[in-house]
Amino acid sequence: MAEAQKRLSHTTLKRRQRFHPKRDVRPAVLAKANRLVISAAAFIGLSFLTIVILQAVLG
């Protein structure tokens, strides 16, 4: 494992992490998608809690 890390130079690792405009998704698009996923998860969670509370109150 250590030998594999020695073979990969620091510049190779840096080059692999850099943004490539033609191949990679733009960081702004990823941020927008992350916000959408978080808001959808929050909406589902709040809906679930609302239904559970309503059932406890009414049932």
C-alpha positions in Angstrom: 0.0 0.0 0.0 2.8 2.4 0.9 4.6 1.5 -2.3 1.5 2.4 -4.4 1.4 5.8 -2.7 5.1 6.4 -3.4 4.6 5.7 -7.1 1.9 8.3 -7.3 3.7 11.7 -7.2 2.2 14.7 -5.6 1.6 16.4 -9.0 -0.3 13.3 -10.3 -2.7 13.5 -7.3 -3.2 17.2 -7.8 -3.8 16.9 -11.5 -6.4 14.2 -10.9 -8.4 16.4 -8.5 -8.4 19.5 -10.8 -11.6 20.5 -12.5 -11.8 19.5 -16.2 -14.4 21.7 -18.1 -15.3 19.3 -20.8 -15.5 16.1 -18.8 -16.6 17.1 -15.3 -19.8 18.6 -14.0 -19.4 22.3 -13.1 -19.1 22.9 -9.3 -22.1 25.3 -9.4 -24.2 22.5 -10.9 -23.1 20.1 -8.1 -23.9 22.8 -5.4 -27.4 23.3 -6.9 -28.0 19.6 -7.0 -26.9 19.2 -3.4 -29.2 22.0 -2.3 -32.1 20.3 -4.2 -31.4 17.0 -2.5 -31.2 18.5 0.9 -34.4 20.5 0.5 -36.2 17.4 -0.8 -35.0 15.3 2.1 -36.1 18.1 4.5 -39.5 18.3 2.9 -40.0 14.5 3.1 -38.8 14.4 6.8 -41.1 17.2 7.8 -44.1 15.7 6.0 -43.4 12.4 7.8 -43.3 14.1 11.2 -46.4 16.1 10.4 -48.3 12.9 9.5 -47.1 11.1 12.7 -48.1 14.0 14.9 -51.5 14.3 13.3 -52.1 10.6 13.8 -51.1 10.9 17.4 -53.4 13.9 18.0 -56.4 12.6 16.1 -56.1 8.9 16.7 
